[in-house]
Amino acid sequence: MNMKKFFNILSAAVVSAFVAVSCAEKEIVVYTPEDAVAPLLNEITPPDTGFVLVDGETFATLTFSKADFGVATAIRYTAYADIDESFANKQNLGNVATDTAGLTVSCASLNNALMSLECTPDEPVTVYFRIEAGMMGESSVVGTVSSLVSNAVSVPVTPYNAQKIYPSVYVIGQFCGWDHTKTAFLFSYLEDDENYVGVVDFGAGCEDYSFKITGAANWENGNWGSGEATSAEPEAPSITLWNDGGSGNITNYSSHRYYNFHFVKSSLTLNMIKGFDLVTVAGAFNGWAPDATPMEQIRSNGKFYVDIDVDAAGAAEGFKFVIDGSTWLGAGEIKDTEDVGGGNIALEPGQYRFYLDLNDWDNPAYSLSTADYGQPVDGGGEPDPDPEPDPDPGLQDNLWGIIGTFAESNWTTDIYMTEFPAGSGVWVSPLLEFADTTQFKLRFNNDWNTQAGAVNEGDTLRTGIPSTAGYGNNIARNVGVAESQCGQRIVVYDAENNLIYLLGWGLIGAVAGDSWAHDYPMIYDVDAGTWSASGVQLDGEFKLRWGGRWSDSQVTVPDRGLADGASFAAGTPINLAQGGPNIVPEPGQYDLVYNVADETLTATPVE
């Protein structure tokens, strides 16, 4: 039966309802807030030495009971910490989609939260923890349904001295070889997941200023580029971006080496605050020459730095920072300085690393460090002030990609695939829009000498049924899909066995070390009418879903979870239902078989 699932919130009665609809029936399940059960957070047992945070170590795993909204729904559990029992300034420590394994909190994340709460390093402070359970909709928490809040648990914690780490978005482009490990960043100093500011260094002698913004170190969590709504004006004060993998690169800003940007996430507005070319330090140590001591930018935090050995004579008059040889920043113009001594910033003799932070353009800040003098930045050697241009812009290594008639490819750009599970040799594409005229091939490392496609011209893919791919230059032919398979689909390529197919039913959740980010493909047996996956590691809750998408008005075959009264039982058929709650297994490795006709899933432990 083809069905569509809709979610309605009946706010007037403070009631939420899931509505499953077909042409012949309608079923309404009502959510009653007063019947919901909040999670219970267990006590946190400190070690004998107490909770003294150490960078790189684990603080604790928070364990808690299962929340119950009284209706079949996925739940996201989020841990919060505060130094006030009211949780008025609560700090997010992370979230999980299952209650069975708990939520592991690192010392670094808790320490960062305590830095936000202005706690003093090396001094114990009482920290309160709680869990909030949110009802999940298609892909996010349902905002109109209040979270279920656990009890609070408190323990004394001693933080360590560390630089505060702020939420960020990635600025990626030709200047960093389109490599997410080498990007620039914009930072949310307000920690509102809305306003992001920072300085981008396009490099000396840059010839290609094209770039995009992403919400994470990948292309699946915000891929913001230019679009039809974007001004093409050079050096535009403001442009509007599109969240679309097919959108073009941003190319408006190419007159300067450095740009300070302000990105507004909700409106996808990119504001250009300032463009400039040179940042220096001037003082008696260099004869107050405005361009004699240039600073370089640190990629990871956007700050400018330079090392200077300052003797008594050089320190006598203090110093200032200079932008483009003409804008002087001294005491009173930089955060946490006072306008004394003619506006110069006071300085004692010594060997210093000078830092200048221009990310928040209206509030520049500086610091001096004797410990950092002469040390490498960003965990490696000194940055190259004039890097060699990437000979092949935009390319990534060791990845399979799809190239073809898709709008975001146009036979010129590879659409990169993800290997999942990692190391398995199975590669999955992002959701792609297929028409019956779509043609494409696969290629490795953007190299036409290592390509895969159809065996015969005109071959089309099958859903859940692997077919041998044509492999190699002058052998692989263009691949397409049948008219019945048009729409948004995911391509799966088993590179180890040279097999290609479309994703049908898959497993989503705490599967193969993943956590609700990728679908583990299942294979269809036409004769048996079953879908199977072998040797799958199940670490927590999961579901089955069709085509890599959750149920919505465009999907006729939605996800599958537990039927009413059903529970996980190894080796025994488990009754499933459309839109049912998550399946909660005993962690382990299983062979899984989904019988479509009977709506059952059998999980047999791997010996």
C-alpha positions as CSV (number, residue, x, y, z in Angstrom):
1,M,0.0,0.0,0.0
2,N,1.4,3.4,-1.0
3,M,1.0,5.8,1.9
4,K,2.0,9.3,2.8
5,K,2.7,10.5,6.4
6,F,1.9,14.0,7.6
7,F,2.7,15.6,10.9
8,N,0.2,18.1,12.4
9,I,0.4,20.1,15.6
10,L,-3.0,21.0,17.0
11,S,-1.7,24.0,19.0
12,A,-5.1,25.3,20.1
13,A,-5.7,22.2,22.2
14,V,-2.0,21.8,23.0
15,V,-2.2,18.4,21.2
16,S,0.1,17.0,18.6
17,A,-1.0,14.3,16.1
18,F,0.7,12.0,13.5
19,V,-1.6,11.4,10.6
20,A,-1.0,8.4,8.2
21,V,-3.1,8.9,5.1
22,S,-4.0,6.7,2.1
23,C,-6.7,6.9,-0.4
24,A,-8.9,4.6,1.6
25,E,-8.1,5.2,5.3
26,K,-6.9,7.7,7.9
27,E,-5.4,7.0,11.2
28,I,-4.8,9.6,13.9
29,V,-2.5,9.1,16.9
30,V,-2.8,11.8,19.5
31,Y,0.0,13.1,21.6
32,T,-1.1,14.1,25.1
33,P,1.6,16.1,26.9
34,E,0.5,15.2,30.4
35,D,1.0,11.5,29.6
36,A,4.6,11.9,28.4
37,V,7.4,10.6,30.6
38,A,10.7,12.6,30.9
39,P,14.1,10.9,30.9
40,L,15.8,10.3,34.3
41,L,19.5,11.2,34.4
42,N,21.5,8.9,36.6
43,E,24.0,10.1,39.2
44,I,27.5,11.0,37.9
45,T,30.2,9.2,40.0
46,P,33.4,11.2,40.2
47,P,36.8,9.4,40.3
48,D,38.8,9.3,43.5
49,T,40.7,12.4,42.5
50,G,37.5,14.3,41.6
51,F,36.6,15.7,38.2
52,V,39.7,17.6,37.1
53,L,39.3,18.1,33.4
54,V,42.2,17.1,31.2
55,D,42.3,18.0,27.5
56,G,42.0,15.0,25.2
57,E,40.3,12.8,27.9
58,T,36.7,11.8,28.5
59,F,34.8,13.5,31.3
60,A,32.0,11.0,31.7
61,T,29.3,9.0,29.9
62,L,25.9,10.4,31.0
63,T,23.3,7.6,31.3
64,F,19.6,8.1,31.4
65,S,16.3,6.3,31.0
66,K,14.2,6.3,27.9
67,A,11.8,9.2,27.3
68,D,8.2,8.5,26.2
69,F,6.0,10.9,24.3
70,G,3.3,8.3,24.2
71,V,3.4,8.2,20.4
72,A,5.6,6.5,17.9
73,T,8.4,9.0,17.2
74,A,12.1,9.3,17.0
75,I,13.7,11.2,19.9
76,R,16.9,13.2,20.2
77,Y,18.5,13.4,23.6
78,T,20.6,16.6,24.3
79,A,22.9,17.1,27.3
80,Y,23.2,20.5,28.9
81,A,25.5,22.0,31.6
82,D,25.2,25.1,33.6
83,I,26.7,26.5,36.8
84,D,23.3,27.8,37.8
85,E,20.5,25.3,38.8
86,S,18.0,27.3,36.8
87,F,19.9,26.5,33.5
88,A,19.3,30.0,32.4
89,N,22.7,30.0,30.5
90,K,22.8,26.3,29.6
91,Q,25.5,25.0,27.4
92,N,25.0,22.3,24.8
93,L,27.3,19.3,25.3
94,G,26.0,17.2,22.4
95,N,23.2,14.9,21.5
96,V,22.3,11.3,20.6
97,A,19.4,9.5,19.1
98,T,19.3,6.6,21.5
99,D,19.1,6.2,25.3
100,T,20.8,2.8,25.4
101,A,24.4,3.8,25.1
102,G,24.3,7.0,27.0
103,L,26.0,10.3,25.9
104,T,29.7,10.6,26.2
105,V,31.0,14.1,27.1
106,S,34.6,14.9,26.4
107,C,36.7,17.1,28.8
108,A,37.3,19.5,25.9
109,S,33.6,20.1,25.2
110,L,32.7,20.5,28.9
111,N,35.7,22.8,29.5
112,N,34.7,24.9,26.5
113,A,31.2,25.2,28.0
114,L,32.7,26.3,31.3
115,M,34.8,28.9,29.5
116,S,31.6,30.3,28.0
117,L,30.2,30.5,31.5
118,E,33.4,32.5,32.6
119,C,34.6,29.9,35.1
120,T,38.1,30.4,36.5
121,P,40.6,27.8,35.4
122,D,42.0,25.4,38.0
123,E,39.3,26.4,40.5
124,P,36.5,23.8,41.3
125,V,33.0,24.9,40.4
126,T,29.7,23.1,40.9
127,V,28.3,22.1,37.5
128,Y,24.6,21.0,36.9
129,F,23.8,18.6,34.2
130,R,20.4,17.6,32.6
131,I,19.0,15.8,29.6
132,E,16.4,17.2,27.3
133,A,14.4,14.8,25.0
134,G,13.1,16.4,21.8
135,M,10.4,14.9,19.5
136,M,11.9,14.4,16.0
137,G,10.1,15.3,12.9
138,E,11.3,14.7,9.4
139,S,14.9,15.8,10.1
140,S,14.9,18.1,13.1
141,V,13.3,18.5,16.5
142,V,9.6,19.5,16.4
143,G,9.7,23.0,17.8
144,T,6.1,23.2,18.7
145,V,6.3,20.3,21.1
146,S,8.1,21.0,24.3
147,S,11.2,18.9,25.2
148,L,10.9,16.5,28.1
149,V,13.4,17.7,30.7
150,S,15.2,15.3,33.1
151,N,16.2,15.9,36.7
152,A,19.4,17.8,37.4
153,V,22.6,16.2,38.7
154,S,25.5,18.2,40.0
155,V,29.1,17.5,40.6
156,P,32.2,19.7,41.3
157,V,34.4,20.1,38.3
158,T,37.8,21.8,37.9
159,P,38.3,23.3,34.4
160,Y,41.7,24.0,32.8
161,N,43.0,27.0,31.0
162,A,42.2,26.9,27.3
163,Q,41.2,29.1,24.5
164,K,37.5,29.4,24.0
165,I,36.3,27.6,20.8
166,Y,33.3,29.1,19.1
167,P,30.9,27.5,16.6
168,S,32.0,28.1,13.1
169,V,31.2,27.6,9.4
170,Y,33.7,26.7,6.7
171,V,34.8,29.0,3.9
172,I,36.2,26.7,1.1
173,G,37.5,27.6,-2.3
174,Q,40.4,27.6,-4.7
175,F,42.6,29.4,-2.1
176,C,42.7,26.2,0.0
177,G,42.5,23.7,-2.9
178,W,38.9,23.0,-2.1
179,D,40.1,21.0,0.8
180,H,38.0,21.0,4.0
181,T,41.0,20.4,6.1
182,K,42.6,23.7,5.0
183,T,39.6,26.1,4.9
184,A,39.1,29.5,6.5
185,F,36.4,29.9,9.1
186,L,33.7,32.4,10.2
187,F,32.9,32.3,13.9
188,S,29.7,32.7,15.9
189,Y,31.0,34.8,18.8
190,L,27.4,35.2,20.0
191,E,27.0,31.4,19.9
192,D,23.5,32.0,18.4
193,D,24.0,29.7,15.4
194,E,23.0,32.7,13.3
195,N,25.7,35.3,13.0
196,Y,29.2,34.2,11.8
197,V,32.1,36.7,11.3
198,G,35.7,36.3,10.3
199,V,38.6,37.2,8.0
200,V,39.4,35.1,4.9
201,D,42.9,35.0,3.5
202,F,42.8,34.4,-0.2
203,G,46.6,34.3,-0.4
204,A,49.2,36.5,-2.0
205,G,49.0,36.6,-5.8
206,C,45.6,34.8,-5.8
207,E,44.2,34.3,-9.3
208,D,41.0,32.5,-8.5
209,Y,38.9,33.9,-5.7
210,S,35.9,31.5,-6.1
211,F,34.6,30.0,-2.9
212,K,31.5,28.6,-1.0
213,I,30.4,28.4,2.6
214,T,29.5,25.0,4.2
215,G,28.1,24.3,7.6
216,A,30.5,21.4,8.3
217,A,33.6,19.8,6.9
218,N,31.6,18.2,4.0
219,W,29.1,19.2,1.3
220,E,26.0,17.6,3.0
221,N,25.4,20.1,5.8
222,G,24.9,23.4,4.0
223,N,26.4,24.0,0.6
224,W,25.9,27.8,0.2
225,G,26.9,29.4,-3.0
226,S,25.7,31.9,-5.6
227,G,22.4,31.6,-7.3
228,E,19.8,33.6,-9.3
229,A,19.0,35.7,-6.2
230,T,22.6,36.8,-5.8
231,S,24.0,40.1,-7.0
232,A,26.9,39.8,-9.5
233,E,28.2,43.2,-8.4
234,P,32.0,43.1,-7.7
235,E,32.7,43.9,-4.1
236,A,29.0,43.9,-3.3
237,P,28.2,45.0,0.3
238,S,25.8,42.1,0.6
239,I,24.7,39.1,-1.4
240,T,22.1,36.3,-0.9
241,L,23.4,32.7,-1.1
242,W,21.6,29.5,-2.0
243,N,21.7,26.2,-0.1
244,D,22.0,24.2,-3.2
245,G,24.7,21.8,-4.4
246,G,24.1,23.1,-7.9
247,S,24.6,26.7,-7.1
248,G,27.7,28.5,-8.5
249,N,30.8,29.6,-6.7
250,I,30.9,33.0,-5.1
251,T,33.2,35.2,-7.2
252,N,32.2,38.8,-6.2
253,Y,35.3,39.5,-4.0
254,S,38.6,39.7,-5.8
255,S,40.2,43.1,-5.2
256,H,42.0,42.3,-1.9
257,R,43.9,39.5,-0.3
258,Y,41.9,39.6,3.0
259,Y,38.2,40.0,3.5
260,N,36.1,40.3,6.7
261,F,32.7,38.7,6.1
262,H,29.5,38.5,8.2
263,F,27.3,35.5,7.3
264,V,23.7,35.4,8.6
265,K,22.6,31.8,8.5
266,S,18.8,32.1,8.6
267,S,18.7,34.5,5.6
268,L,21.8,33.1,3.9
269,T,23.1,36.7,3.7
270,L,26.8,37.3,3.2
271,N,27.9,40.8,4.1
272,M,31.3,42.1,3.1
273,I,32.5,44.3,5.9
274,K,36.1,45.2,4.8
275,G,38.6,44.2,2.2
276,F,42.3,44.9,2.9
277,D,45.8,43.6,1.8
278,L,48.4,44.1,4.6
279,V,48.5,43.9,8.4
280,T,51.7,44.9,10.2
281,V,53.2,45.9,13.6
282,A,55.1,49.1,14.0
283,G,57.2,50.5,16.8
284,A,60.6,51.8,17.7
285,F,61.9,48.2,17.0
286,N,61.4,48.8,13.3
287,G,61.6,52.6,13.1
288,W,57.8,52.9,13.0
289,A,57.8,51.8,9.4
290,P,54.2,50.9,8.6
291,D,55.0,48.1,6.2
292,A,58.3,46.7,7.6
293,T,56.9,43.9,9.8
294,P,54.0,42.1,8.0
295,M,51.8,39.6,9.9
296,E,50.5,36.3,8.6
297,Q,47.1,34.7,9.3
298,I,46.6,31.5,11.3
299,R,44.2,29.4,9.4
300,S,42.4,27.7,12.3
301,N,41.4,30.9,14.2
302,G,41.8,33.7,11.7
303,K,44.2,35.7,13.9
304,F,47.2,37.5,12.5
305,Y,50.6,36.9,14.1
306,V,54.3,37.7,13.9
307,D,57.3,37.0,16.1
308,I,59.5,40.0,17.2
309,D,62.5,40.2,19.5
310,V,62.1,43.5,21.3
311,D,65.1,45.1,23.1
312,A,64.9,47.9,25.6
313,A,65.2,50.6,23.0
314,G,62.6,49.0,20.8
315,A,60.1,48.7,23.6
316,A,60.5,52.3,24.8
317,E,57.7,53.8,22.8
318,G,55.3,50.9,22.7
319,F,53.7,49.8,19.4
320,K,50.6,49.9,17.1
321,F,49.1,47.7,14.5
322,V,48.7,49.0,11.0
323,I,46.3,48.0,8.2
324,D,47.2,48.7,4.6
325,G,50.0,51.1,5.7
326,S,47.5,53.9,6.7
327,T,45.0,52.7,9.4
328,W,46.8,52.7,12.8
329,L,45.3,50.7,15.7
330,G,46.6,51.6,19.1
331,A,45.6,51.9,22.7
332,G,41.9,52.9,23.0
333,E,41.1,51.5,19.5
334,I,41.7,47.9,20.4
335,K,39.7,45.9,22.9
336,D,41.0,45.8,26.5
337,T,43.5,48.7,26.0
338,E,43.5,52.2,27.4
339,D,44.4,55.3,25.5
340,V,47.6,56.2,27.3
341,G,51.1,57.2,26.2
342,G,50.0,59.0,23.0
343,G,47.8,56.0,21.9
344,N,50.7,53.5,21.7
345,I,50.3,50.1,23.4
346,A,52.8,49.7,26.2
347,L,55.5,47.1,25.7
348,E,58.3,45.6,27.9
349,P,61.5,44.1,26.4
350,G,61.3,40.4,25.4
351,Q,60.7,37.9,22.7
352,Y,57.0,38.0,21.8
353,R,54.5,36.5,19.4
354,F,52.2,39.4,18.6
355,Y,48.5,38.4,17.9
356,L,45.8,40.6,16.3
357,D,42.2,39.3,16.0
358,L,40.2,41.2,13.3
359,N,37.5,38.6,13.0
360,D,35.0,40.8,14.9
361,W,35.8,43.9,12.9
362,D,34.3,46.4,15.3
363,N,36.1,44.9,18.3
364,P,39.7,44.2,17.3
365,A,41.7,42.4,20.1
366,Y,45.3,41.7,20.6
367,S,47.6,39.6,22.9
368,L,51.3,39.0,23.4
369,S,52.8,35.6,24.2
370,T,56.4,34.7,25.2
371,A,55.5,31.0,25.3
372,D,54.4,30.9,21.6
373,Y,57.5,32.8,20.3
374,G,59.1,30.7,17.6
375,Q,56.5,27.9,17.8
376,P,54.7,26.4,14.8
377,V,51.1,27.3,14.2
378,D,48.1,25.1,13.3
379,G,49.9,22.0,14.5
380,G,52.6,22.2,11.9
381,G,55.3,24.3,10.3
382,E,55.1,28.0,9.6
383,P,52.4,28.9,7.0
384,D,53.6,29.5,3.5
385,P,52.9,33.2,2.8
386,D,52.8,32.6,-0.9
387,P,51.6,29.1,-1.6
388,E,51.9,27.5,-5.0
389,P,48.6,27.5,-6.7
390,D,46.8,24.1,-6.9
391,P,47.5,22.8,-10.4
392,D,44.0,21.2,-10.6
393,P,41.5,23.5,-8.8
394,G,38.7,21.9,-6.9
395,L,39.8,18.4,-7.1
396,Q,39.9,15.9,-4.2
397,D,42.0,12.8,-3.8
398,N,41.0,9.2,-3.1
399,L,37.3,9.7,-3.8
400,W,34.9,8.2,-6.3
401,G,32.6,10.8,-7.9
402,I,29.7,11.1,-10.3
403,I,30.1,13.2,-13.5
404,G,27.3,13.7,-16.0
405,T,24.3,15.7,-17.1
406,F,23.3,16.7,-13.6
407,A,23.0,20.5,-13.2
408,E,25.7,20.5,-10.5
409,S,28.0,18.5,-12.8
410,N,27.4,19.3,-16.4
411,W,30.2,16.8,-17.4
412,T,32.8,19.3,-15.9
413,T,32.5,18.8,-12.1
414,D,32.6,15.6,-10.1
415,I,29.9,15.1,-7.5
416,Y,31.8,13.4,-4.7
417,M,30.6,10.2,-3.1
418,T,31.0,9.0,0.5
419,E,32.6,5.6,1.4
420,F,30.2,4.0,3.9
421,P,31.0,2.1,6.0
422,A,34.5,3.6,6.0
423,G,37.0,1.2,4.4
424,S,34.3,-1.1,2.9
425,G,34.8,0.0,-0.7
426,V,31.0,0.8,-0.9
427,W,30.5,4.4,-2.1
428,V,27.1,6.3,-1.9
429,S,26.2,9.5,-3.7
430,P,24.2,12.4,-2.3
431,L,20.6,12.6,-3.4
432,L,20.6,13.4,-7.1
433,E,17.7,14.5,-9.3
434,F,17.3,11.9,-12.2
435,A,15.3,12.5,-15.4
436,D,14.9,9.8,-18.0
437,T,17.4,11.7,-20.1
438,T,20.1,11.8,-17.4
439,Q,23.4,10.2,-18.3
440,F,26.4,9.8,-16.1
441,K,29.6,7.9,-15.3
442,L,31.7,7.3,-12.2
443,R,35.4,8.2,-12.0
444,F,38.1,7.9,-9.3
445,N,40.3,10.9,-8.4
446,N,38.7,12.9,-11.3
447,D,40.6,10.6,-13.7
448,W,39.0,9.4,-16.9
449,N,41.5,6.5,-17.0
450,T,39.8,5.1,-13.9
451,Q,36.1,5.2,-14.7
452,A,33.0,3.0,-14.3
453,G,29.7,3.0,-16.1
454,A,27.4,0.8,-18.0
455,V,28.5,-2.3,-19.8
456,N,26.3,-1.5,-22.8
457,E,25.0,1.8,-24.2
458,G,21.5,2.4,-22.9
459,D,21.8,0.3,-19.8
460,T,19.8,1.6,-16.8
461,L,20.3,1.0,-13.1
462,R,18.2,-1.3,-11.0
463,T,17.0,-0.5,-7.5
464,G,18.6,-2.7,-4.9
465,I,19.9,-5.1,-7.5
466,P,23.6,-4.8,-8.2
467,S,24.8,-5.0,-11.8
468,T,28.3,-5.4,-13.0
469,A,29.7,-2.1,-14.2
470,G,31.8,-1.4,-17.3
471,Y,35.2,-0.5,-15.9
472,G,38.0,1.4,-17.5
473,N,38.6,4.0,-20.3
474,N,37.0,3.1,-23.6
475,I,35.0,0.3,-21.9
476,A,32.5,2.1,-19.6
477,R,29.4,3.5,-21.2
478,N,27.1,6.2,-20.0
479,V,24.6,5.1,-17.4
480,G,21.0,6.2,-17.0
481,V,17.8,5.3,-15.2
482,A,14.4,4.0,-16.4
483,E,11.5,6.4,-16.5
484,S,10.0,4.7,-13.4
485,Q,13.1,5.5,-11.4
486,C,13.1,9.3,-12.1
487,G,13.2,11.7,-9.2
488,Q,15.6,12.0,-6.3
489,R,17.8,8.9,-6.0
490,I,21.0,7.7,-4.5
491,V,23.6,5.8,-6.5
492,V,25.6,3.0,-4.8
493,Y,28.9,1.7,-6.2
494,D,30.6,-1.3,-4.7
495,A,34.2,-0.6,-5.9
496,E,35.6,-3.8,-4.4
497,N,33.3,-5.9,-6.6
498,N,32.6,-3.4,-9.4
499,L,28.8,-3.4,-8.9
500,I,26.5,-0.5,-9.3
501,Y,22.8,0.1,-8.4
502,L,20.3,2.5,-6.9
503,L,19.6,2.6,-3.2
504,G,16.3,1.0,-2.2
505,W,15.7,-0.1,1.4
506,G,18.6,0.7,3.7
507,L,19.4,0.8,7.4
508,I,19.7,4.2,9.2
509,G,20.8,4.8,12.7
510,A,23.6,3.6,15.0
511,V,24.8,1.2,12.2
512,A,28.4,0.4,11.4
513,G,29.6,3.1,13.7
514,D,27.4,5.7,12.1
515,S,24.8,7.8,13.8
516,W,21.8,8.7,11.6
517,A,24.0,10.2,8.8
518,H,24.2,7.6,6.1
519,D,22.1,4.7,4.9
520,Y,23.6,1.2,4.9
521,P,22.4,-0.3,1.6
522,M,20.4,-3.5,1.5
523,I,20.3,-5.9,-1.5
524,Y,17.0,-7.1,-3.0
525,D,16.3,-10.8,-3.8
526,V,13.7,-10.8,-6.5
527,D,12.7,-14.5,-6.1
528,A,12.4,-14.3,-2.3
529,G,11.0,-10.8,-2.1
530,T,13.4,-9.9,0.6
531,W,16.0,-7.3,1.3
532,S,19.2,-8.3,3.1
533,A,22.5,-6.9,4.6
534,S,25.2,-9.2,5.9
535,G,27.6,-8.8,8.8
536,V,26.1,-5.4,10.0
537,Q,27.4,-4.0,13.2
538,L,24.4,-2.6,15.2
539,D,25.5,-0.3,18.1
540,G,22.2,1.3,19.0
541,E,18.7,2.2,17.7
542,F,18.0,2.1,14.0
543,K,15.2,2.0,11.4
544,L,14.7,1.0,7.8
545,R,14.0,3.6,5.2
546,W,13.5,3.8,1.5
547,G,15.8,5.6,-1.0
548,G,17.7,7.5,1.7
549,R,14.8,9.8,2.6
550,W,12.4,10.2,5.5
551,S,8.7,10.1,4.9
552,D,7.2,13.3,3.4
553,S,4.7,14.3,0.8
554,Q,7.0,13.3,-2.0
555,V,7.8,9.8,-0.8
556,T,5.3,7.0,-1.2
557,V,7.2,4.3,0.7
558,P,8.3,5.7,4.1
559,D,10.4,4.3,6.9
560,R,9.8,1.2,8.9
561,G,10.1,0.8,12.7
562,L,8.7,-1.5,15.4
563,A,5.0,-2.5,15.1
564,D,2.8,-2.1,18.2
565,G,3.9,-4.5,20.9
566,A,7.0,-5.6,19.0
567,S,10.5,-5.6,20.3
568,F,13.9,-6.7,19.1
569,A,14.6,-10.5,19.3
570,A,17.6,-12.0,17.7
571,G,16.9,-14.8,15.2
572,T,13.1,-14.3,15.4
573,P,11.0,-12.3,12.9
574,I,10.3,-8.8,14.3
575,N,7.1,-7.2,13.2
576,L,7.6,-3.8,11.6
577,A,5.2,-1.0,10.8
578,Q,5.2,2.1,8.7
579,G,6.5,5.1,10.8
580,G,7.0,2.8,13.8
581,P,9.4,3.7,16.6
582,N,13.1,2.9,16.5
583,I,14.3,-0.7,16.6
584,V,16.5,-1.2,19.7
585,P,18.9,-4.1,19.3
586,E,21.3,-5.9,21.5
587,P,24.6,-4.4,20.3
588,G,26.4,-6.9,18.0
589,Q,27.0,-8.1,14.4
590,Y,24.0,-9.4,12.5
591,D,22.8,-10.7,9.2
592,L,19.5,-8.9,8.5
593,V,16.7,-9.9,6.2
594,Y,13.6,-7.7,5.6
595,N,10.5,-9.6,4.3
596,V,8.4,-7.0,2.5
597,A,5.2,-9.1,2.2
598,D,5.2,-10.1,5.9
599,E,6.6,-6.7,7.2
600,T,9.1,-8.6,9.3
601,L,12.8,-8.1,10.0
602,T,15.0,-11.1,11.1
603,A,18.3,-10.3,12.7
604,T,20.6,-13.4,13.0
605,P,23.7,-12.9,15.1
606,V,27.0,-13.5,13.2
607,E,28.9,-16.3,14.9
